[in-house]
Amino acid sequence: MDLHPILSAMRRNKVGAVLIALQTAVTLAILCNGLFIIQQRLAASRRPTGADEANIFVITNQWVGGSKDLSARLQTDLSALRSLPGVVDAYATNSYPLANGGWTEGVSLKPNQKALETPAALYFGDEHGLKTLGLKLISGRNFTPAEVVDRQVTEMKAPAAVIITRELAQKLFPRGDALGRAIYMDFQKHEVPIVGIVDRLQVPWVSGGNWGSTFNGSSMLEPFRFLAQYTYYVVRVRPGSMASVMTMADKKLFDINRARVIEKVQPLRDARREAYRDDRGLAVIMGVVCAALLAVTAFGIVGLTSYWVAQRRRQIGIRRALGATRGAIVRYFQTENLLIAAAGAALGLVLAMGANLWMVKSFEMARLPAAYALVGAVVVLLLGQLAVLSPALRAASIPPALATRGV
């Protein structure tokens, strides 16, 4: 097709062509980054914690009154929970995956090495912790009963040993020799041996905060029985027995001691839904925004093309009278729109990459893959072709005699 008549017509309608190109560019830039954000949020909400989420529930227990016998209360509660039918194991801790609250500690390879500390989420637990969570021990061993001691909230007690995640081990010891090596903790000046490495254990927070996305798997377990007014009992059950065990556990604990408040008895899968509620909400909002932008862009193309058709009725009629087929008229308008949309898509790719670089710098987002930009460009080009199709068909259906009479 000869592009000269199309380019001449576009020069006479510069404002309309520029509007469509700019609208396409802005739509592409927002569409690419919006879809990428949706993908990132949904992918984050599907990250495995490393625990047997389908068969774990958490009891949030708060003691009322004095706290002199917390160790005995804790041991009694745990023994009762482990004895319930359907229970695989149970332990007490300061936090759990998806809790959205917990402790962190700086880890280094030398004492007083503050500048090079690696942040790690801190979980307390006894020798029952690995089995309760269903963690996969890939190297080393579990805690021994002799290593597990009581720890009050305000105590700065050093652990006898630690178990860390594979991710944290790779950060600390890139050569892969973490097992058996020693590390140093915040406020502690003596070394602590690494006795085990688990495949994965997500930190309590779903967002990495100031530490970024690489913090998600940097967790560490310490052999402490957590003695506090406010603690969590983590219970793992056999498949299919969750509901019955949760009911029995609640009743059993109150039968043992009523000087408590059980704030929540929650399956870990429900904790996942709560923890990622904001991410799912943002994904929905971004999806609606992207759909609305595509619709506005499509209607804009339809409106401007319809206006051009009305302006060029006589030109179209003359072309039809000179032998142009309906297909040629349709191809004319589609080619015209493709040129405008392609210019807008090229500008949109630049805007999309620029916006992504700004978000990477400002919000620690991942870099936008080129595939997203290319797919977005194809989407807006196809959208433009579909949007112009109806006005083009109407233009092709104008009888030559009517058009040339100006009717």
Secondary structure, DSSP 8 states (H G I E B T S, - for coil): ---HHHHHHHHHTHHHHHHHHHHHHHHHHHHHHHHHHHHHHHHHHT---SS-GGGEEEEEEEE-S--TTHHHHHHHHHHHHHHSTTEEEEEEES--TT-S--EEEEEESSTT-GGG-EEEEEEEE-TTHHHHHT--EEEE----GGG-EEEETT-----S-EEEEHHHHHHH-TTS--TT-EEEETT--S-EEEEEEES----S-SS-GGG-GGGTT-EEEEEEEEE-SEEEEEEEE-TT-HHHHHHHHHHHHHHH--SEEEEEEEEHHHHHHHHTHHHHHHHHHHHHHHHHHHHHHHHHHHHHHHHHHHHTHHHHHHHHHTT--HHHHHHHHHHHHHHHHHHHHHHHHHHHHHHHHHHHHHH------HHHHHHHHHHHHHHHHHHHHHHHHHHHTS-HHHHHTT-
